[in-house]
Amino acid sequence: MSEQPPVYDVAIVGLGPTGATLANLLGAAGRSVLVIEKEAGIFPLPRAIHYDGEVLRIFQAAGLREQVLAISRPGTQGMHFVNGAGQTLLIRGGTAALGPHGCANNYYFHQPELEAVLREGLARFPQVDVRLRTTLNAIEADGDGATLHCRQGDSYGNGGPAFEARARWVVGCDGARSPVREHIGSPMVDLGLRQPWLVFDVVLNEALDLPPHTVQHCDPRRPMTYCNVVGDRRRWEIMVLPDDDREALVQPDSLWKLVAPWVSPAQARLERAAIYTFHSVIADGWRQGRLFLAGDACHQTPPFLGQGMCAGIRDASNLAWKLDAVIAGRAPESLLDTYESERKPHVRALIELAVRLGGIIQTTDPTAAAERDARFAEGEPEVFELPPQLLGQGAFDAQQQDLAGRPFPQPRLDDGRLLDELLGRRSAVIGRRELLSRAAPATAERWALSEALVIDRPDAQLDAWLRSHEAQAVILRPDRYIVGVARTQAELDRISQHLPVAP
């Protein structure tokens, strides 16, 4: 009789930032997790360099806030869009002040350092099994889960033993060429941007008078982006023009000529130079039965908003609490249907905004650039922020479009804690005792079944939020998105029905 393969709650394919975050969140919830990663270690060169305040809040939920802050810097001065004459056209705001998520709104970092923090975090959980140098060769899915056929060895699955593992759920966090997506058969929809750019990373040897903020050089002669990353790291992203010889472009002499106005080979060490094609695509179908996609496996965005990795981390957060609730028996399996319906519209909106900004930056026709500059020339430069995060249809009260489906702020409470330190990864019912005590018995039972934390004496910060929205109560999901607000008992009973509980 053959030995049965081990059975995990969740198998995650890919240990990049999205997969590692998902594994940390599920590990913190006590779930057994298998992570398979084809590479032997962390890719040592820079890739993603930016995350936002909501993403730091997700790292906080995974118990890694301070560790991540230690390798990051706040983006205090934002992003400036500057034309060929040096005039500022547009500014994306930045500040070191605490934003709505209880932290700065934007941060910069070095991806290998972040991945090291996330992988070290997994060592806290003995039930999280990480298999490096392991390739997924095939998936056999059925109604109860999936069997993964794997091989340990090199990154191509050669030279090591084959093994099988069984998981109730599988999440493909396996990148743009996702084998899990290929197995599911989800097509990728192109949203219109496909442009090669040269990415040029350096480490400074000396202090230079370079901008402390990101600059989008909207110069039709050669669109470029400059980024102050973290520490002595700097990045230039340089648009590849139709007449460029790509092989010649990545040679050191050509590279240093492109950035000569700012830095010389004597002043910095070249760390990486590579040409990438920036894509704007999104998958149609993020779930098939027991299989899911997350991160680059189901969407890719151009980097003009710094939201590529952020989108994957948000996927992980949305999916983690839902998988945990279903596995624990607190919620029906149908809750998982809201993963794509909630996340896909938000991801698409961000990709489309990045494409529009790309249109501003990538203008190479001098006449069109002059017309663009004239449109921005009136008055002071506009300062913009990302649009408020709003989920698509899902597990919240769709009648309250002004608040429901948006993140709840994270204030610092009267006792000095941040809100999420009190709530943990639970749902929450926050309101005034006069209303909460009048909830129908079925409503109170639903709170208990969903294991929601009930706070009927909100402190000054929470009470101020309720007053500012003329509300008596608010219900939050474990991912800190608002289920709904209540001003009457009937409204409280109604929005409570959106808390998922098992039938």
N, C-alpha and C positions, 0 to 999 in steps of 0.2 A: 504494500500500500504506500503510495507516494505521500510525502509530507506536504501538508497544506501550506500555501504561502501565508505570511503574516498579514493581518487585516488592520489597516489604519483608518481613522476617521476621514482624513483628507490626504491626498497625494498632491504635491506641488511640483510641477515640472519647470525648472529654472530658478536660479538663486540670485538673480539681479535684485535691484531695490524693491520691485513690486513683489516678487516671490518671497524675499527675505522679510519684508514687512508683514505679508500675509501669514507667514510661518510664525513670526513673533506674536501677532495678535491671537492666532489660534492656540499657540503654545501657552500664552498667558491665560487663556480661557480653559486650559486643561485638556485640550484635544490632542489626540495622537496624530502625528503628522510625519509623512515621509516626504523628504525633499530630494529630488534627483537633479544633479547639475553636471553637465558634460565636461566642464573645465576643471582643472586641478586646483586652481586658486583664483584669487581676485584679479581681474584685468588691471594691470598696473598703471595705465595711462588715463589722462582726464577724459571724461565724456560729459555727462550732465553736470551742471554747475549751479543750478538755482532751484530752490523750493520756496513755497510760500507759507504764510502763517497757519493755514488749515493743515498743511502737511506736517508742520512741527507739532501741532495738536494731536495728530495721528501717532507720531512717534512718541508723544507723551502717553497716549493710551497704551502703547506697547511697553511703557516703563523705561523709555530711553531718552527722555527730553534732555536731561543734563548732559548725557554722553554726546548727543548730536550737537547741542549748543557749543560744546567744547571744541568742535572741529569746524564751526561755521562762523560767519560774520553777518550782521544785519545789513541789508541793502539800504543805507540811510538816505541816499540821494537819488534813487530811482534810475530811470532810463531816459536819455535825451535824444530826440530825433533832430539831427543837424543837417542842413543842406550843404551843397558844394561851396557856398560862400561863407560857411561858418555860422549861419543864422539858425537859431533853435526854432523848429517848427512845432514840436509836440513834446510833452513830458509825461512819462508814466511816473506817478508819485512814489516817493519812498520816505521812510522815517524810521528812527530807532524807537519811537514811542510805542507803548503797548497798544496793539490793535484789538479788534473784536475777539480774536482767538486767544488773548492773554499773552501775546508775544508780538514781535515786530511783524510787519506784513510780508517781508521778503528777506531771504537769506541766500548767501553764496557759500560754496563748499567744494571740496575736491572729492570726486566720486569714490576713488579707492578707499579713502578714509571713512566715508559714510558706510560703504559696504562692510568694512571691517567692524564698525560699531554694530551693524545689524547682525552680522554673523556671530560676534561675541555674545550678543543678546540671546541667541538661540541656545547657547551653552547652559542657560538657566533652566532649560526644560528637558528633563531626561526622556520625556515621551516624544520629543522631536528628533527624528532620525535623519541626519544629513548624509547623503551619499554623493561624494564628489567623483569626478572622472567616471561618470555613469551616464550612459546613453539610453534613451527610451527608443526601443526598436518597434514596438507595436502596442496597441491598446485593444482590449476586448471588453466592451461595455455591455452591461445588461441592466435589468430593472433594479438590482440591489447595489450596484457599484460597478467597478471595473477592475480587470486584471491587467497589470502593467508588465510587459516583457522587457527586461532591461539587461544591459551588459556593462560590467565594470571594466575599465581599461583606459585607452586614450580617448580624446574628444570625439573620435569616430566610432567608438564602441569596439575597438580591436584589442586583442591581447589579454582579456580578462574573463572571469567567469560570468556566465549568464545566470540570471535569477528572475523570479516572479514575485510580485507583491500585489496585494489586494487592497483597495480603498473604497470606501463608501462614496466618496466624491473626489473628482480630479480637477485641478485648476491648471491650465496652461499659461504660465508666465514666461514663456519660452521665446519671446522676441518676435521680430518682424518676419522671420522665416519659420514661424511656429509649426512644429510637427503636430501639435494637438489641434491647431486650427485646420491643418491639412486633413487630419482624420475626420474632423467634424464636417469639413467641406464648406465653411463659411466664406462667401465671396467678399473681397475688399472693394469698397466703393471709393472712387477717386473724387476728391473735392476740389481739384483744380490746380494745385501747385506741385510742380516737379522741377526743381532747379538745383544744379550742382553748386556747392560752395566749398571753398578751401578752409579748413579749420586749422589754425596755427597757434599752438600753445607753447609758452615760454615760462621760465623761472628767472626772475631778475637777479643779477649779480650785485646790483647797487640800487640805491634809491633814485627814482626818476620822477620828473614832474609830469606825471600822467594823471588823467582825470580819475577821481575816486569813484565815479559812477559809470554805468554802461552808456556808451555812445553808439547810436545808429547813424553812421555816416551815409546820408541819403544823397550821395554824389553820383550823378549819372555817368561820370567817367569810370567809376569803380565803386559800387556800393560795398560798404564794409561795416562790421560791427566790432567794437572794442569792449572788452569786459575786464573789470577789476575783479578777479575771482576771490582768492583768499590768500593771506600772507603775501609771498612774493610771486604768486602765480598770476599771469595775465593771458588773455586770449584775444586773438583777432580772427574773425570770420570774414572771408573775402569772397565775393561773388565771382564765379567763373564765367567769363564772357565767351560768346560764341567763337571768337577767333583765337582763344587761348590754346596753346599747346599744353595739354594737361601734364604730360610727362615732364616738360621743362618747368612748369609752374611749381612743382613740388621740390625742385632742386634748391639747395641752400642759397645760391646766389640770387635766384629769382625771388625766393621767399623774403630774404632780408631787404631786397629793394622795395618790395610792396609795403613793408612797415618802416622804412627808413625815416619817415618824418617823426617817428615816436621812439624807436629803439634800434640799437646796432648790435651786431654779433658780440662785440666786446662787453656789452651791458647786460646780456641775458643768455641763458642756455636754452636752446631749442629742445623741447620735450616731445612734441608730436606735430606732424604736418600730414594731413590726409584730406582727400576730396570726398565729400559725402553728397549724396543727392537728397535734398530736403523734400519730404513727401507730405501730403495731406490726404490720408485715407482712413476709412473706418469700416469695420467688419459688419456685415449683415448677418447676425446670429451669434450671440455670445454664449449661448447655452445649447447643448444637445443632451437631454436626459441628465445623466450624472456628470457630464463634462462641461467645464466652463473655460472661458478665455478672460485674461486680464492683462493690462498694460499694453506694450507694443504688439502683443499678439492680436489685439483687436482694434488698435487705433495708433496712428502715427501723425504727429503734428510738426510743422516747421517750428524752429526754435525762437521765433521772434517775440514770444510771450514768456519763454522759459517754463512752459507748462507740460512738456512731454512726460518727464518723470512724475510730476505732480499728479497728472491724470491717472497714471498707473497706481500710485499710492492711494488715491481716492477710491479706485476700483477695489483695492485690497480691503480698505476700511468698510466699504459698503457690503462686500461679500462676506467678510469675516464674521460680523455679528449675526448675519442671517444664517450662515452655515452653522454657527454655534447654537443658535436658537432651535434650528431644525434637528440637529443631532441630539440636543438635550431633550427634545420632545416638548419644548415650550411653544413651538410654532408649527404650522402646517408646512408641508413641502412647497405649497403654492407660493409661499413668501419668496422663494428663490426666483420665481418668475419676475419679480420686481427689480432684480439686479440690472438687467439690460434696459428695461423700460425707464428706470430712474437715471442711470449713468449715461446712456447713449446720447440723449438730447443735450446734456451739459457738456460732454466731450465734444460733440459736434459744434456747439456754439463757440467753444474756445478755439477749435481748429479753424472755423470760419473767420473768427476775429484775427487769428494769427495770419491767415491768408490775406485778409484786408490790409493788415499792417505790412505784410510782405510786399503788397502792391505799392505801398508808399516807399518802402526802402529800395525795392529792386527796379525802380524806374531808371531806364538807361537812355531813353530818348530825350535830348536836350529840350525840345519844345514842350513835351509832356511834363518834364521836371520843372520848367519855368511856370507852367500853368499850376502845377501842384504847389510850388512855393508861393504863388500869388494867392491861392486859396487860404493858406495858413498865415499870410502876412498881416492880416487885419488884427490889431490888438495884441495883447499878451499871448504867449504860447499857451495853448490849452493843456491843462493837467488832467490826466485820466487815470482811473484805476480799473482793475478787472471788473466785469459786471458781477453783481451778486450771484453766488452759487444757487441755482434753483434746479431741483431734481425734476426729472420727467415723472409721468404718472406712476404712482407706487403706494408705499405703505405710509400714507399721511392723508390729512383731510384736504382733498382737492378743492373744496369750497372756499378755502382761505388762502387764495393765491398771494396775498400780501405778506404772509408770514410762514405758513405751512410749507414744508419742503425746502426750507432754508436753514443754514446753521444757526444755532443759538449761541450768543456770545459766551465767553468764558471770563467772568469777572474774578477779581480776588476778593474772597469773602471776608467777613468781619474777623474770622479767626486766623486770617493770614493765608489760608489755603486757596489755591485756584479751584474753581468749581469742579472740574473733572476729577480732582483729587478726592473730592467728596463723593461724586457719583460713581466713579469707576466705570466699568463697561456695562452698566445697567440702564434700563429705561428709567425715567423719572417723571413723577407728577409733582409739580411745584405750584403751590397756590395758597390762598388764604383759608384758614381753618373753617371760617363760616360757610364757605362754599363746599370745600372738600368733604366736610362732615355730612352734607346733605346728598352726597352721591348715592345713586340707587345701589341696592345690594349687589346686583349683577355687575355694576361698574367696579365696585370695590373688589369683587371676586376676580374680575379681569385684571386689575392691577396686581393682585396677588399671584395669579397664574403666570403673568408675564414677568414676575419678580421685579416689578418696578419699585424704586425707592420713592416713598411718599414724603414730601417736605411740606408740612402745613404751617410752618412758622418761618417764612422766607426772611433772610437777613436783609440789611438795608439795600445792598446792590441788587438782589433779586426782586425785592419789593419795588425798587425804582423802575426796573424793567417792566414789571406788571403795570405800574401806574402810567408809564410812558405809552403803553399800548392799550390803556383803558381795559385791562384784562384782570380777571380774578384768578386765573390758573393757566398753566402751560404744561403740555406733555411733550417730553423729549424721548427720542430713540436712543439706543446705546451708542450710535455714532454721532450723537449730539445734534441731529437734525430735528426740527420742530414737527411734531405730529399735528398739533393744532393748539389754539388758545380758546379759553372759555370765559364767557362773561355771565353765563347763567347755568343753572343746574342742568337744564335740558341740553345745552351746548356741551357741557362737561361729559354727560353721559354719551352724547353722540360722538365726540372726537375720541373718547376712550375706546370705541369699537374699532378704531384703526390700530390699536395695539395688537399685534398678532399673538394669538394663543392657539394651542393645539385643540382640535375639535374633541 
